[in-house]
Amino acid sequence: MGLRLEGLLRKNRQSEIFTSNHKLKPMKRFTLIIILFTILVNYKGHSQHAITPGLGFKEIQLGMTIDKILKILGKPASVISVKEEKKKWKHSGYNPKEEFPFLVKFDSAYTFENVNDYAIWKVYAKNNSVVYLNVSSYIFDTLITKHINVLDTIYLYGDSTRFLKKLGNNFYTKADKHQNTEYVYLQQGISFIMKDSQVRNIFLFEKLKANRVKYFVRKLKLHSSKK
């Protein structure tokens, strides 16, 4: 179960040495066993959380109500309107008209900075229903992010070879002034932000139908991988 459990077992072995040298009374020895057993039963490590493109996690998915999301992720650090979110994007040097969340349309943006097992930083919702998810490696440490994967193959901090092999070459790209490159799979409902050849963000959205792809490509100013 990881380093924490190894430490626990090490302490257990030390306890065995202690008990063999000091001959605890049967009742005390029984109590010690119960305490150790309780700790083991209640030990909670970080389990793997797989992402399905165009859908989300098993427990957190596109289309879910915000109320259900909050029960899992807890209280958000902030909840802001579209107008306020636009200001933040502009302040960071982006044009909201050319960014995905504003094309899928939302009315509220929820930011999570508390620790959560899904490394979800932002949730965008419309009419109380989730329409866009931002999974980030920047907010949460590797104890959490290393347990996030896409289709049990693609991981945060991994390179592009895995998602290219798993998802194929039918994608679009977009680079920004911060030296990020986004690989967008419009018809599969997922995109990846690459920074220094590593996956740093995973975005989830509803799979686009063929008749909507051209519109998004034009609005987002995407470049096709096909020559």
N, C-alpha and C positions, 0 to 999 in steps of 0.2 A: 504493500500500500504506500510505498514511498519512504522518504527520510523520516517523516514524523513517526510512522509506525515502527521503523527500525529503532528509533530512539526509545519508543515505548517498550519494545521487546528487550532492548538492552537493559532498561531499568528493571524489567521483569526478571532477567537473568541475575541482575545484581541483588534483587529481592530474594531470589532463591538461595544465593550465596549467604545472604544475611540470615535467612531463616534456618539454613543448615548449621550455621555457627552459633545461633542464639536460641534455637529450639523454642519457637513461638508456641504458645498454648493453642490447642485445637480450635478454639473459638476465634482467636485472633488470626490464625492461619486461614480459616474459612472466610472471615471478613475480608482479608486481603485478596483472596481469590475472587470473591464477589465483586470487589471494586475494580480489579483488573478486567474481569469479564464485561462489566458494565461499560468501561471505557472502550473496549474493543468493539462492542456491539454498536455503540453510538458514534464511533469514529466515522467521519465523513471526509473522504478525499474528493478531489475534483474528477468527476467522471467525464468521459468523452461526450462531446455534443456535436453531432453531425448536422450539417446544413444541406438542405435540398434546394437547388436553384429554383427560383420562382415560387417558393413556398415558405422556407424558413427552417427553424428547428422543430423538433417533435413537439416541444412544449410551447414554443413561441412562433406564431405564424402570421403571415400576411392575411388580412381579413379578420383577425381576432379583434375583439373590442379592447379598448384601452383599459377598461376596468379589469379585465382578465390579465393583461400585461402587467399592470401595477401590482396585482396580487403576487406575481412572480418576481418582478424586478424591484419592488419597493417604491418608495417615494422618489420622484425625479428631483434633480437639482433645480430644474426650471421648466416651465411650460410657457411658451411664447407663441404669439400670433404669426401669420405669414409676413405681415409688415415688419415686425421686429426681426424675424429670421432673415429677411432680405437685407436689412441693415447690417447684420453680422457678416453675411456673405460679401457684401460690397466693401465693408471695412477690411476684409481679408484679401481684397483684390480680385474678387470674382464677379462675374455678371450673372445675376440670378436667372435672367432670361435664357441663359445657356447652360443651366445646371439641372440635373435630373429631378430632384425633389419638386422643383417648381413646375415641371412639365407634367408629372404624374398628379400634381395638384393636392394640396393639403390645407387644413385650416389651423392645425396646432402642431408645434414641434416640441417633443419631450426630450430633455437631455438628462442622461444618467451618469453621474460621476461616482456614485457609491459602487462598491465591489459587487459584481454579479457574475455568475458562472458562465454567462453567454458572451461576455465582452461587448455587450450592446451599449453603444454610446448615445445614439440618437434614434428616436422613433418618430416617424411622421404619420399623422392620422388625419383622416377626413371623415366627418360625420361619426366620430367616435370609433372608427375602424382603421386599423393599421394598413398603410399603403406603401411604406418604404422603411427599411431597416439599415442602420449603419453599424457594422461590427468593426471595432477599432483595436489596433495593437498599441496605440499611443496612450490610451488612458489607463489600461490595465496591465499589470506585470505578467511575466511569462508563466507564472504558476497557473494563471487562468488561460491565457491565450494559446498555450501549447496544447490545450485540450479542445480547441475549436478546429473543426475540419469541414471540408466540403466533400460530400460523397465518400467519406473515409479515405480520401486521397490527397486533397489539397489543404495545406496548412498555412496559417499566418507565419510570416518570416521565411516561407519557402520561396523558391524561384518560379519563373513562369512555365518551366517545362512541364510541370505536373498538370496545370489547368489546360495548357495547350493540348496535351496528350489526352486528357479526360474529356474536355468539352469541345475540342476541335478548333479549326481555323476560321470558322465563320463568326468573326468578331470585329469590333471597331475599336479604334484607339483615339485618345485625346490627351494631349500634354498640356501642363500649365506652367506658369512662371516659377513655381516652387519645385520644379524638377520632378514632379509626379507624373506618371503616365497611367491613365485608366484604360483597362481592357474591358470592353463592354459586350456582353452577350445578350443582345436585346430580346431575341426569341427564346432565350433560356431563363431570363429573369435574374441575371446576376452580373456583377462587374467587380473588378479588382483594381485597387490602387497599388501601383508598384513604385517603390522608392528605393534607390540604391540596389536594384535587382531583387528586392524582397517584397512579398505581399504584406501590405500594412493595413489595408482596409478591405472589407468585403461589403458590398451593397446588395440588397435584395429588393426586388420589385416584381410586380406581376408580369408574366411572360407576354411579350407584345405579339399581336397577330401581324401577319405579313403586310396587311394594308396600312399599318401604323408605323412600320419601320422607317420608311422614307421620311416621314414627318419628323421623327425623333432625330434621325441622322442629320437632317438639315438644321433643326433648331439647336441641337447640341454641338453642331460643327464637328461631327465625328469623321474619322478617316477609316475607310474600309481596309481590311487585311487582304482583300482580293485585289490582285493587280490586273 
